[in-house]
Amino acid sequence: MSENEPFFEKIFGEDWATMPEVFHAHYANRTHRDDVVRVTGLMDIRQSWLMRLAAPLFRMTKTLVPVDRKGVDTEVIFRTHAENDGFWYHRHFRLGSVGTYEFVSRLEHMGGNQVTEWTGAGIGWHSTFAFAGGRVRLEHIGYRFKLGRLTMRLPVTWLFGVPSAWEEAIDDTHFRMEMTIQHWLFGHLYSYSGAFEIDEVTLG
């Protein structure tokens, strides 16, 4: 992968050139460069009663935001670093008197249009990224587990449910998105959605 090529250009392939301008800014970070893209917006977060029971686990592993509320002031900073080939999400959810909930994860390119988003707990979401029907779409392949340098499939989709997500351009500087987790038995488990503005694109 070229050091001047955005991390996601190879993932989206030939569709990259036809994607809306807001996505070229959103996904501007280059591999092996100290690049920063920052977006801000308001998110609606919904969780089922089952996910409320799991809230202590989310807090302990710093993964999904363990709240159910609308209009959450949210900032997401996308980072790449000169010393490695990962793509980092730094999410900040401002919850008023409760404080700010932070969720940091790292995206690893798995080849083609496949990626794994790794959490600090070593559990990853293996998915595809594609641009189709005017939307960036993330489709579930499976869960993975990392222990040191070893990674393996984690066959727990039946337990954790199936995540999916999409993003859609509003204009050249704004986009909307939604992520949902559906369970084969219990239906809707969790979702967050909102609209974001590109506030900063700093290419080092």
TAGI-V694556 format. One record per helix or strand. SS is the DSSP state (@ for helix, = for strand). FROM is the first residue (numbers start at 1). TO is the last residue. Records with the same first field share a line. If there is no record, write none. Layout:
SS=FROM-TO + FROM-TO
//
This chain:
==6-6 + 30-30 + 35-47 + 69-80 + 87-94 + 100-111 + 114-119 + 123-132 + 135-147 + 150-154 + 162-169 + 174-183 + 187-202
@=9-18 + 21-26 + 49-53 + 55-61 + 96-98 + 157-160
//
